[in-house]
Structure formats: structure tokens, C-alpha cells
Amino acid sequence: MPAEISALSSLEGIYLGNNALVGSLDENIFALPKLREIDLAQNDLLGKIPTNLSEGLSKIDLTSNRLVGSIPESIWVLDQLRYLGLGNNPDLTGAISPKISNTNLEYINLSNVDLSGSSLPDSIGALDLIVFEASNCGLTGPLSDIFRNSIQRIQTVDLSENLLTGDIPMSLSGLHMSLSTLNLESNKISGQIPWGLAKNINLNYLGLANNNFNGDVPWQFNLFLNLSTLTLHNNNLSGEIDDKLCFIRTITADCLGDAPEIDCPCCDQCCGRDEVCDTEGL
């Protein structure tokens, strides 16, 4: 990046994403007094996110670079911040601060960032989110009711490949007209699958595989209008999946073997207790 950029005191936006930029991340540009948006995503920039950040920043997108160090606490108190993209920086560490409620964040991408050992603060529930992606981060603890204020606009929730526990929160068992992706795969979430998920009638992808769910698959899932993928395998579910769900293009469940846990006439992939899955003959 040209060092001269940090001398442009009237600069309001930097849009250099996907430009094959290499070298060090210039920490000085983040403190430009009038800077509102910075997009350096999809490059090969190495460096730390500085603690000195322009108070007027509304967008920070540093997705897919080579960030190191910790996420600075100062990010979580930027009251104009609406967009935070830090995903695909596996050497970036830290946690989501409870101070996140001080922001106006709508879009959050922290997928493939090292948040090992940290949990989801309840204060996320104060935000009106559109996208929340935090997969493969090492998050632990209960999946609390963090989407209680994101009823109207939430579109994507991806918390897959973590160590989250507890039940699916009530806030996801309500009517979210815009929700298209809900991916909770590969966690330690338990309890029964709430039938209220079917209220999200425009859901396209529902990922629940590789958890500790028990009980039956709700028959109310036939209320979905646009669901194309439903993953249920490697859980403790039982019973029969209603053949009225055959409109779903891809369904996976524990229906493999002579005595399967689930009878699934519509499944594209059947798995067994040894986590072996088979698609032949389906």
C-alpha cells in the first residue's frame, strides 16, 4: 500500500479490496480523521489492527488477509460502525467484547478467526443484525438469545464448527421473513429441535448436523416454502421424517443400516452411528 495514503487527511473512503495488495498493513490510515469506510478485503496484507481508530468509521472490511495480533477493544466502542469483516484471518485472535452493544453493527463476519475459549456475549442481543457469521472460531459456552432484537432484517446466521452448547434460542423460533441461512452444524447444541423454526418460512439452508439434538423431527417443517437443504445427521434424533418434506432437495439424517435411528424416505444421504455416510441407492 502506498504510504502516502496516510497523509490524505480529508479522505473519507478507501476501497482497495481484491487488488492483490501485498506487504504490511499501514496502521496510520485507520486514524485519518474523516475516514468513514475502509475496504481492504481479499488481499495479502500482513499486520495488526491498530488501537487508534477514527471515531467515524462505519465500515471495516479486512476479510481474507494475514492479520495477526488481537482484535482491539477500541473496535467495539465505535458507535457508527455498521459493517465489520475480519473473517478468514486465522492468526487473528481475541473475543467479542460485551461492549459490542455500543456499536450499530448490522454485518459481522468473524469466521475463521481465533476466538478460542471465548463465548458469545448476551449484549449482541441489543443489535439489529442482518448477517452474523462466526464459524470455526473456537467459541464455547451456551448459545444465548442473541438474536432477540434481529427480527425484521436478519438474513444469515452461521455459527457452525464451534463448541456451543445449550438449546436453540427462542429468538430463532419466531417469524424472521428475511432469514435464508441458519447454520448451527458441528457444535454441542442439545434439546429438541423447536418446531418454531418452521416459522422462518423463507429459510433456504437449515444446518443442524453434528450436534446433540434428540426427539423427533418436527412435522411442521413442511411449512417451509423455500428450504433446499436440511442437515440432521449425527444427532440423537428418532422417529420418521414426514414424506411431505420430500420437496426439500437435500436432506441428511441417521437413516443408515438395518436398524436406523430415523426412517427417512426422502434422504439424499444416510449416516450411521459410526458417522459413516452413504448416498448409494438413495
N, C-alpha and C positions, 0 to 999 in steps of 0.2 A: 504494500500500500504506500502511495506517495506520502511522505512525511508532511508535505505542505498542507494537506487537508486539515491538520490540527490547528493551522493558523487562520482558517476561514471562520472568523468569529460570528458572522451573520448566517452561517449555514444552518438550514432547518431540517434537511433530509440527506441521508447517504444511502444510495441504492446501488450496491455493487454485488448483489447476490449472484451466485453461479457464474463467476468470472475467472475461475481457475487462479485466484489470487494465492500467492504463497508468501512465506516469511512470517514476521512477527506481527501480532495484533497491536496496533498503536493505541495505548490506553488513553492518550490525551484527547482523542476525538470524542470520547464519551462525556467529557466535561464541557464541550462547546456550549455556551450559554443559551443559544436559541435552538439547539438541536431538539427535534421532536421525534424523528424516526431514523432508525439505523438498521439496514438490511445488508448483512454480510454472509448470509447463509450459503451453503454449498460451495465453500472454498477450502483452502488448506492452510488456514491461518493458525499460528501457534501463539498461545499466550493466556494470560489471566484476565478475567473480567475485573475492571478496576472498582474500587470502593467509591471513588469520586464520580458521581453520575449526574448529568444535567437533570434538574428537577422537573423539567417539562417533557421528559421522554414519555411518549405514548406507545412506541413500538420498539422492541429489541428483538432482532432475529439473527441469531448466531448459530443456527442449526447446521450440523454436519461440518464442523471444523476440527481443530485439535486443541480445544480449550483444556486448560489444566487448572489446578488450584481449587478453591472453594467458591460457591455462589455467594457473592457478598450480601450481607444483611441489608445494605442500602437499596437493593433492588425491591425488597418487599415493603418499602415505605414510599415508593414513587406513586403519588396519588393520581397521576394522569395516565399511568401505564395500563394499556388495554391488551397488548399483544406481547407475549414472552415466549420466544422459541429458542430453547437451548438443547434440544434433542440431538441424539447421535454424537455426543461428546463423552465417550466412556471414561475419560480420565478427569472429567469434571466431577467434583464431589460436593456434598452439602446436605441440606434439608430444606423442606418447605417451611418457612417461618410462620408462626401464628400471626405475625404482623401482616400477612398477605391480605387481610381484610381492609387494610389501609389503601389498597390499590383499587382500580376499576377494571381488573383483568377480566377479559372475555375469552381469550385464547391462551392456552398454556400447553406447551409441548416440552416435557422433560424426559421423554422416552430414551432409554439407553444412556442415562446419566446416573452416576453412582450416588444414590441416596441411601446406601446400606445402613440398616439399623434404625432409620427414622420412620415416622408414621405420618399419616395424613391429619393435619390439624383441623379441628372442628370449625375453625374460623373460615375455612374455604366455603362453608355454607352461607356466608354473607355475600358471596359473589353471584352475579348473574352470568353464568358461563355459557359459551357456545361450543367450545372444544376443550376437552381436558384429556390429555394424553400423557401417561406416566407409566409406560410398560417397561418391564425388565430394568427396574431401578433398585431392587432390594428393599422395597417398602415392607414394613411389618406392622403388626397391630390390627385393631378392628377397622373394618370399612364402615365408618360412621356416616351419619346422614348429611353428607357434604353437598348434596345437590338439591337441598330443600328450597333454595331461592332461584334455582335454574329451571323453572317450569316451562316458560314460554319458548326459550330460544335454544336450549341445549340440543346439539346435533350429534356429537361424537364423545363417547366415554371409552377410553382404553386404559385399563389398569391390569392388563394381563401380565403373566410371568413375574409375579411378586410373591410375597408371603402374607398376604392379607387374610384376616380371619373374621369370624362373626357371620351374621346373616346379611342378605341383600337389604340395603336400607329402604325404608318406606318411601323415601323421595323418588326412588326409581320405579315404584309400583303405582304410578299415577299417570295421568294423561300428559304426555310430552309430544305434542304434534310434530315437532321437528326432529326428534331423536331417530337417527338412522342406524347408528352403530353403538352397540353395548358389548364390550369385550372384557369379560372377567376371567378368562381362561387361566389355568395354571396358577392358582392361589390355594388357600386353605379355607375358603368360604364354605359354610355349612348351613344346616337347616333345610327346610323345604323350599322348593322353588316357588316364589309367590305368584299366584295366578294373576295378580295385578299388573305384572309385566306386559300382559296382553293388552292393557290399556294404551300402550305405546304402539298404536296401530300402524304407524308408518315405519316401524323398525325393519331394517334390511338385513342386519347381521346381529345375531344373538349368540355370543360365545360363553358357554358355561362349563366347558370340558375341564377335566383335570382338577377337580375340587372335591369337596366332601358333602355334596348335596344328598339328601335322602328323600324317600317318599315317592309319590307319583309325578309324572309329567302332567302339568295342568291341561285338562281338555280345552280350557278357554283359549289356548294358543291358536285355535282355529279362527280366532277373531283377527289375527294379523292379516293385513292387506298386502304387504309387500315383502314379507320375510323370504329371503332366498337362502340363508344359511343358519342352521341351528345345530350347535355342537354340544353334546351331552355326555360323551364317553368319559370313562374313568371317573365315575362318581359312585354313589351307593343308591342309585335310583332303582325302582322296581315297577312292575305292572306292565301295562301296554301303552304304546304310543298310538293315539287315535288315528285311524286311517284317513280322517278328514284333514290331517296335516300333510298329506301326500302332495299338496300343491307346492310345498317348500322344496326347492331344487336340491339342496344338500342337507341331509340330516345324519349325524353320527351318534351312536349310542352303544351301550354294553349289551349287544344282542348276539354275540358270537358264542358258538359252542352248542352242545346238546341240551344244556340247562341254562340258557341265558338269563341274565337278570331282568332284561326288558324284551318284550315281544314288539318288534318294530317292522311292520310290513313295508314301510316307506324308506328305510335307512339306506343311504349310499355307502356307508362304512360301518361295519360292526366290529366292536372291540371285545376282548375278553379280560378276565381277571389278571392275566399276566401282561396286560397293556398291549398285547399284540392285536393289530387291527387287520381287517381283511375286506377287500372290496370285490373279490371274485364271486360271481354268481348272484350278485345283488342287482 
